[in-house]
Amino acid sequence: MPGSYAICPICFWEDDAAQLADPVNGGGANRVSLVEAQANYWAHGTSEPRLAQFVRQPTGDDVREFGWRPIDPRLDDFSREKAKPWPDDPTVLYWWRPTSRVGRDA
């Protein structure tokens, strides 16, 4: 659930709902932005190279949600999220889901 502040044991990203709504800016629970953390993971296997000692490799028990993909600025426009009221269900900020409101007027 967004905003749980759970730390992912695979990449060491700390879940932060504010950064989910504004993934291009760092700060909050994490030093880097979510977009930067995703790029770091693909390049270094961790959300931030300085945190490499805390991560582990995925196992067969780790399942990525169907349809998940990294944020793509060509597809995912978060620029209007700051002007919208905070959602009752913050999972609408999950950009990969069909129920996402990201980049939509709703």
ChimeraX attribute file (.defattr): number of C-alpha atoms within 10 A of each C-alpha:
attribute: neighborCount
match mode: 1-to-1
recipient: residues
	/A:1	11
	/A:2	18
	/A:3	14
	/A:4	10
	/A:5	13
	/A:6	13
	/A:7	13
	/A:8	15
	/A:9	14
	/A:10	18
	/A:11	25
	/A:12	22
	/A:13	24
	/A:14	19
	/A:15	20
	/A:16	22
	/A:17	19
	/A:18	17
	/A:19	22
	/A:20	22
	/A:21	23
	/A:22	20
	/A:23	19
	/A:24	17
	/A:25	17
	/A:26	17
	/A:27	12
	/A:28	14
	/A:29	16
	/A:30	18
	/A:31	14
	/A:32	20
	/A:33	20
	/A:34	26
	/A:35	20
	/A:36	17
	/A:37	25
	/A:38	21
	/A:39	17
	/A:40	17
	/A:41	17
	/A:42	12
	/A:43	12
	/A:44	14
	/A:45	20
	/A:46	26
	/A:47	29
	/A:48	21
	/A:49	14
	/A:50	8
	/A:51	13
	/A:52	15
	/A:53	9
	/A:54	12
	/A:55	16
	/A:56	14
	/A:57	10
	/A:58	12
	/A:59	8
	/A:60	5
	/A:61	6
	/A:62	9
	/A:63	8
	/A:64	9
	/A:65	9
	/A:66	8
	/A:67	9
	/A:68	11
	/A:69	12
	/A:70	13
	/A:71	20
	/A:72	11
	/A:73	10
	/A:74	6
	/A:75	11
	/A:76	16
	/A:77	16
	/A:78	20
	/A:79	13
	/A:80	13
	/A:81	19
	/A:82	11
	/A:83	7
	/A:84	9
	/A:85	7
	/A:86	12
	/A:87	11
	/A:88	7
	/A:89	9
	/A:90	16
	/A:91	17
	/A:92	17
	/A:93	22
	/A:94	17
	/A:95	24
	/A:96	19
	/A:97	16
	/A:98	9
	/A:99	11
	/A:100	16
	/A:101	20
	/A:102	21
	/A:103	15
	/A:104	11
	/A:105	8
	/A:106	7
